[in-house]
Amino acid sequence: MGSEHAADLESADVSTLPEGFDEAAYLEAHPDVRAAVAAGDLGSGADHFRYFGHKEGRAIRRAPPFEDTELLIGNDGLPIPPSDLMFLVTNGRDPARFQAAGEADLRAVRRAVEEAGLVLSKPDLRVLDWGCGCGRLARHWASEADSVRLHGCDINPELVDWCAASLPFGQFAVSPFDPPLAYADGSFDLIYGISVLTHLTFEEHYRWMQELYRLLVPGGIAVMTGHGPTMFPQVLAGAAPTSAAGGRVRTTLIDQEAFICLENSAGSNASGNVLTQNMFAHIFSPFDVRLQRPRYGLMGIHDTYVFVPKTDRSLQFIDFCASFDLSGQISEHSFELDFNEQANLSALINLENLHYPATIQVTLHALDGSEGLIATWTAPLPGRTEWTLIDQAYTFFMLEGLPAYNGLVRATLKVQGTHALDGTTLSFRKVVLF
Ligand SMILES: C[S@@+](CC[C@H](N)C(=O)[O-])C[C@H]1O[C@@H](n2cnc3c(N)ncnc32)[C@H](O)[C@@H]1O
């Protein structure tokens, strides 16, 4: 691992060290890092944490043992994870609570599915526990091992290794932070993610929803928990101590709906987000949301959502058509867009490091020699100026009833700010919705 890390060092995202970081304790907790430092592949454990460890959700030290949990067998006959692994996913080290809360949360998943009017029972039910941690919920499928094919995945290899060694009825794999996962289309009847979305940024939500759509069979079921508006005060208050580790609160707007995220260690418990109700609706747009219950999952502090893929499988998201750095108070950029047989155009446009308010205009001209105007439309970004401290704003354009046109068009994006737009990035994505 050392040499590939060394190659990445220059481009890595640097963060400051968390309070209480101790080099010796970090190396003791992570023998692979100690070996890489000893081999000269890394300068120090501190370097490892700054460049990789914080993203991988590595603990800064081994938690003091609650008991000798590595030798404990739970009341379900399965091993209890080491206390530092339990601590990593739950912030707690009590084996009894770990088992009871996991059981209750899996029961909440099943109950939410039932309340949504959906049915889980089917021979050979294929289940994915996405972001499975150290198997807090996964272990409770053991009694159904004959009829359920359980898969679990997580970005953290320590957690996955423990599951693979300790929960033999399931198949566990380390997964990438960003999609795709290594499973074929339509591999699962049920995918649940408990307290996983809560650690992602807006962009990551958007990408993962497309991936979950791909992985579910038509009629499959997804259950996800997240922080809704009732959690705003707690998440933001909880953010304060961890922000010492280099995190910051970032506000993203999409069509005036807020996604507030403490960005610190991507994917780890040190990052958290809260979303408005309509923001969830945006993110879940490839699905029909069948149930939404406040404070129903994850020990009663998360909202639970049950959703199924929309039946029209024509959904495609075409990422980043173009991206530009803006400057001056009016900034104009053009690019070519393939426009074959396009009756409608949906576009998601975002400004990053936004100097707001600003107005954005999109104009399409035919590139068939005529340079004829096909369409033009304008939107404010953000429309509601009472939002403050916005880092990113998205606006969603839906242009309907466009004249039939086959071929390339020139798209021109013109942004007019109330201040100079220097430092702002503008991105354009074409979106094909249901
Ligand atoms: C708060 S823990 C919850 C673990 C488990 N779902 C549970 O309820 O006990 C969040 C988990 O999500 C994992 N995670 C974060 N980002 C992920 C991603 N992009 N893909 C898969 N797992 C991820 C973390 O490694 C961590 O194990």
The ligand as a Tripos MOL2 file, in Angstrom:
@<TRIPOS>MOLECULE
LIG
   27    29     1     0     0
SMALL
NO_CHARGES

@<TRIPOS>ATOM
      1 C1        -22.2180    5.2590   10.8130 C.3       1 LIG1
      2 S1        -21.5200    3.8970   10.0090 S.3       1 LIG1
      3 C2        -22.9220    2.8180    9.8740 C.3       1 LIG1
      4 C3        -22.5310    1.3780    9.6220 C.3       1 LIG1
      5 C4        -23.6940    0.4030    9.5370 C.3       1 LIG1
      6 N1        -24.5610    0.7100    8.4200 N.3       1 LIG1
      7 C5        -24.4600    0.4070   10.8290 C.2       1 LIG1
      8 O1        -25.6040    0.9080   10.8350 O.co2     1 LIG1
      9 O2        -23.9040   -0.0550   11.8150 O.co2     1 LIG1
     10 C6        -21.2950    4.4470    8.3270 C.3       1 LIG1
     11 C7        -20.6140    3.4200    7.4670 C.3       1 LIG1
     12 O3        -20.6970    3.8230    6.1120 O.3       1 LIG1
     13 C8        -19.4730    3.4990    5.4890 C.3       1 LIG1
     14 N2        -19.3840    4.3120    4.2650 N.ar      1 LIG1
     15 C9        -19.1750    5.6450    4.1580 C.ar      1 LIG1
     16 N3        -19.1690    6.0110    2.8580 N.ar      1 LIG1
     17 C10       -19.4080    4.8940    2.1420 C.ar      1 LIG1
     18 C11       -19.5260    4.6220    0.7440 C.ar      1 LIG1
     19 N4        -19.3740    5.5950   -0.1720 N.pl3     1 LIG1
     20 N5        -19.7720    3.3610    0.3540 N.ar      1 LIG1
     21 C12       -19.9180    2.3710    1.2740 C.ar      1 LIG1
     22 N6        -19.7920    2.5650    2.5950 N.ar      1 LIG1
     23 C13       -19.5450    3.8030    3.0280 C.ar      1 LIG1
     24 C14       -18.4360    3.7840    6.5580 C.3       1 LIG1
     25 O4        -17.2020    3.1510    6.3140 O.3       1 LIG1
     26 C15       -19.1440    3.2490    7.7990 C.3       1 LIG1
     27 O5        -18.8760    1.8950    8.0170 O.3       1 LIG1
@<TRIPOS>BOND
     1     1     2 1
     2     2     3 1
     3     2    10 1
     4     3     4 1
     5     4     5 1
     6     5     6 1
     7     5     7 1
     8     7     8 2
     9     7     9 1
    10    10    11 1
    11    11    12 1
    12    11    26 1
    13    12    13 1
    14    13    14 1
    15    13    24 1
    16    14    15 ar
    17    14    23 ar
    18    15    16 ar
    19    16    17 ar
    20    17    18 ar
    21    17    23 ar
    22    18    19 1
    23    18    20 ar
    24    20    21 ar
    25    21    22 ar
    26    22    23 ar
    27    24    25 1
    28    24    26 1
    29    26    27 1
@<TRIPOS>SUBSTRUCTURE
     1 LIG1         1 GROUP 0 **** ****
